[in-house]
Amino acid sequence: MRTATRPGRTRIWDRFAASDPGLLRLMAGLRTVGAIALTLAVLALIGASKTHLVAGAISAMAATFAIKEKQQRKQAVTLALGLVVALAAMSLGALLSTHVVAGDLFFLALIFAAVYSRRFGDRGTALGLIGFQVYFVSLFVRAGVSGLPGLCGTLVVAFVCSALVRFVVVPETPERVLRRLRAAFRARLAQLVSAQIELLDAGPDQVEKALEEVRRHTARLHESAMMIQGRLAEGTSDSATAALVQRRIADAEIAAERLGVLILTARSAERADTLTLHLPNAPVPAASDRLRAQDDTTATLRRDLEALRLLVLRPVAEDRGTGVAHVRNRLLGYRDEENLPRASAAVQDVFRGIGETGRSVLGLRLALDGPQDESDDTPSTTRSREELDAEDIAIAREEEDEEDAHGPTGWKRPTTRTAVQVSVGSALAIVGGEFLSSQRWYWAVLTCWVVFLNTASTGEILVKGYRRLLGTVLGVVAGALLASLVGSHIWTAFALVLLFIFAMFFTAPLSYALMSFFVTAMLGLLYTLLNTYSTGVLVLRIEETALGATCGVIAAALVLPVNTDRRTDELLATVLKRLGEVTGAAVDQLSGGPAIELLDKARDLDTALDDLRSSTQPLTHPITPLRARRQTARYLVALLETCAYHARSLAATAELLPYSKTVAADPRLKGAGRRIAHNIDVLVARVEDDDTEGVAETGPSLASMLETDRPGLPRHDRVTDRVLRHLQRLDEGVIGLARPLGVPVSTPADTASRGPAA
């Protein structure tokens, strides 16, 4: 019974780890709830009043979630400085409680300083947030001068308890987070392979659903890769190890995504477009009879995909024995032409894709788990290991050279505009909130503050305000119900508060509306504890929330506004520039140019694309009335995701050049990439200046270079062939971007008629 339940538990845990990469949401929730629970326990032991219990709970929450630094030493310094800021904020809140005008002016100054301090990085952001939240606590509990010593003591208890939970009870180190993120990447990679198996087996009626699952798991795998990228510097012992892990993660991501395209192509009547994996609701390619459910080749393909999934998940400690080695050798053997089963070219490409993905999994296991048993290796597996070892040595050498050549760099965030906007919006919220309630006006200010967090345009603020209002309305209903049930049971109410706080932190990255729901329901319980609960208070909460969101939108629209279109255009131009940089550098290196760090450039492209995707949310939100515009925005983002995939693949191939026996520079590729570079420049010019008259050029297919004779090399070993396919898809993607952006496209005849000057 015990052995039977263990695999089931493992599968459940793998799914949970994949749904919460690095367990970041789980640990944040546990850390915050633990800090609050410990604070409440200590305050209860010393006989603190309910007011002090509520103040301590909110302060412990602020002291815990505000700090985002990754190194524990930096966290400790920020926590100590945060206590000083909190004591100052509470003292000023109590001293100014009887001076309405002076208190409001100070609150506005504090809001400006809290937002402006974000330009000083994580520490500035944390201190600003703590100052704002603790001043808000002073308003919430109606702090006065007479009760100030007790409230300051409560703050000390809250911060000490937060430190104990952070550093002792639920310790978090960059190395530990990175280990969990890597486990999540493996789990998500295995889930993607499972989705690809479902796509292979899906009947005509299930293809669309199976393809949507492949899209979803591909995006989730990419999300995990980006999260690991952000933690490598702090979570690894040196830059060479970080570069090696980065390379292996990138290899596995690219290989798995390419495998999905190959499976889709194998079961389609023609070669599948990569865009199909990135565009939601894209039409499903017409099916072919190359793969039949009962065919022996299809059964072998399914068996090998299952074996690949198990290799991804299998711990290194369980690799003993010849069974695992046999499976690994079989998969890696598909990289050699003679080991491929007899099938159509498209189906054989899937087996090659399995072999390349198996190689990337082997590299990932070597990078993450260290050397493994090589006694049962076949020549194919030995060749793969030698290639990976050569890459490891070259990566380590490059990182040493780079460390000698480059020093640390710094950068600042433009926050002055946002600070002014929040201050103006908060001033409007104070005035309007006073008309609604002279006692609860600060809820409008809090909403105005919150809708500006992590937003950069008027449209983003509008969408966030709408989601907060929706969550608040639903939370008021839940809060009214719970308050009537809890009554005077203090510890039952605090237990529910802890539960809602955990749910708030766990759901925050997933749904802002859901987070707002838990916040409002929790506040209903806090009002019950303070004996200030009434249905009217919760209705007032809705009114203040609507007012605060409206004030935020007004301030964003009238004070130093950032139009959603302008913001999107700026980010679109950045993505196109990054795309041009990655493509140009990769093609130059593949043509025989000097070696440079390409994967960092590729990740910069991915980061810029994530920013663009976030900025287009107001355009793609279901409530937007502009349906055609929403479809255009989705199409542009999907095309750019497709182009980014091909650019990453080019960069990964180019980085093999210095140490691979199978990849050689080909000077012809420089000419093949010239047209793409020109067209990207034209697109950037059009996005940055609507009056530009540049023309995107088309011409003979770049893939026509595949027909060039290269005697003695079997077709599947021509790395130039694969590079040209990526370039061809990039060329098609860039031309696809030209049309919705309003860039004219010339035909080959137009180009010829303009003569040599063109």
PEUR-V66304 format. One record per backbone hydrogen bond with DSSP energy under -0.5 kcal/mol. CO is the residue of the C=O (numbers start at 1). NH is the residue of the N-H. Records with the same first field share a line. If there is no record, write none. Layout:
BEGIN
CO->NH + NH
END
This chain:
BEGIN
1->5
2->6
3->7
4->8
5->9
6->10
7->11
8->12
9->13
10->14
11->15
12->16
13->17
14->18
15->19
16->20
20->23
21->24
23->27
24->28
25->29
26->30
27->31
28->32
29->33
30->34
31->35
32->36
33->37
34->38
35->39
36->40
37->41
38->42
39->43
40->44
41->45
42->46
43->48
44->47
49->53
50->54
51->55
52->56
53->57
54->58
55->59
56->60
57->61
58->62
59->63
60->64
61->65
62->66
66->68
71->75
72->76
73->77
74->78
75->79
76->80
77->81
78->82
79->83
80->84
81->85
82->86
83->87
84->88
85->89
86->90
87->91
88->92
89->93
90->94
91->95
92->96
94->97
96->99
98->100
99->103
100->104
101->105
102->106
103->107
104->108
105->109
106->110
107->111
108->112
109->113
110->114
111->115
112->116
113->117
115->118
116->119
117->120
118->121
120->124
121->125
122->126
123->127
124->128
125->129
126->130
127->131
128->132
129->133
130->134
131->135
132->136
133->137
134->138
135->139
136->140
137->141
138->143
145->148
147->151
148->152
149->153
150->154
151->155
152->156
153->157
154->158
155->159
156->160
157->161
158->162
159->163
160->164
161->165
162->166
163->167
164->168 + 169
165->170
166->172
173->177
174->178
175->179
176->180
177->181
178->182
179->183
180->22 + 184
181->185
182->186
183->187
184->188
185->189
186->190
187->191
188->192
189->193
190->194
191->195
192->196
193->197
194->198
195->199
196->200
197->201
198->202
203->206 + 207
206->210
207->211
208->212
209->213
210->214
211->215
212->216
213->217
214->218
215->219
216->220
217->221
218->222
219->223
220->224
221->225
222->226
223->227
224->228
225->229
226->230
227->231
228->231 + 232
229->232
231->235
232->236
238->242
239->243
240->244
241->245
242->246
243->247
244->248
245->249
246->250
247->251
248->252
249->253
250->254
251->255
252->256
253->257
254->258
255->259
256->260
257->261
258->262
259->263
260->264
261->265
262->266
263->267
265->268
267->288
273->276
274->277
275->278 + 279
278->280
279->282
286->269
290->292
292->295
295->299
296->300
297->301
298->302
299->303
300->304
301->305
302->306
303->307
304->308
305->309
306->310
307->311
308->312
309->313
310->314
315->318
316->319
321->325
322->326
323->327
324->328
325->329
326->330
327->331
328->332
329->333
330->334
331->334
332->335
333->336
336->339
337->340
341->343
344->348
345->349
346->350
347->351
348->352
349->353
350->354
351->355
352->356
353->357
354->358
355->359
356->360
357->361
358->362
359->363
360->364
361->365
362->366
363->367
364->368
365->369
366->370
374->377
378->382
379->383
380->384
381->385
382->386
383->387
384->388
385->389
386->390
387->391
388->392
389->393
390->394
391->395
392->396
393->397
394->398
395->399
396->400
397->401
398->402
399->403
400->404
401->405
402->406
413->415
415->419
416->420
417->421
418->422
419->423
420->424
421->425
422->426
423->427
424->428
425->429
426->430
427->431
428->432
429->433
430->434
431->435
432->436
433->437
437->441
440->443
441->444 + 445
442->446
443->447
444->448
445->449
446->450
447->451
448->452
449->452
450->453
452->455
457->461
458->462
459->463
460->464
461->465
462->466
463->467
464->468
465->469
466->470
467->471
468->472
469->473
470->474
471->475
472->476
473->477
474->478
475->479
476->480
477->481
478->482
479->483
480->484
481->485
482->486
483->487
486->489
488->490
489->493
490->494
491->495
492->496
493->497
494->498
495->499
496->500
497->501
498->502
499->503
500->504
501->505
502->506
503->507
504->508
507->510 + 511
511->515
512->516
513->517
514->518
515->519
516->520
517->521
518->522
519->523
520->524
521->525
522->526
523->527
524->528
525->529
526->530
527->532 + 533
528->531
534->538
535->539
536->540
537->541
538->542
539->543
540->544
541->545
542->546
543->547
544->548
545->549
546->550
547->551
548->552
549->553
550->554
551->555
552->556
553->557
554->558
555->559
558->560
561->563
562->458
563->567
564->568
565->569
566->570
567->571
568->572
569->573
570->574
571->575
572->576
573->577
574->578
575->579
576->580
577->581
578->582
579->583
580->584
581->585
582->586
583->587
584->588
585->589
586->590
587->591
588->593
589->592
590->666
596->598
597->601
598->602
599->603
600->604
601->605
602->606
603->607
604->608
605->609
606->610
607->611
608->612
609->613
610->614
611->615
612->616
614->617
616->619 + 620
617->621
621->624
625->627
626->630
627->631
628->632
629->633
630->634
631->635
632->636
633->637
634->638
635->639
636->640
637->641
638->642
639->643
640->644
641->645
642->646
643->647
644->648
645->649
646->650
647->651
648->652
649->653
650->654
651->655
653->656
654->657
656->659 + 660
662->664
666->669
667->670 + 671
668->671 + 672
669->673
670->674
671->674 + 675
673->677
674->678
675->679
676->680
677->681
678->682
679->683
680->684
681->685
682->686
683->687
684->688
685->689
689->692
696->746
701->704
702->705
703->706
704->707
705->708
710->713
712->714
714->717
715->718
717->719
718->721 + 722
719->723
720->724
721->725
722->726
723->727
724->728
725->729
726->730
727->731
728->732
729->733
730->734
731->735
732->736
733->737
734->738
735->739
736->740
737->741
738->743
739->742
742->744
744->696
746->698
747->751
748->752
749->753
750->754
752->755
755->758
END
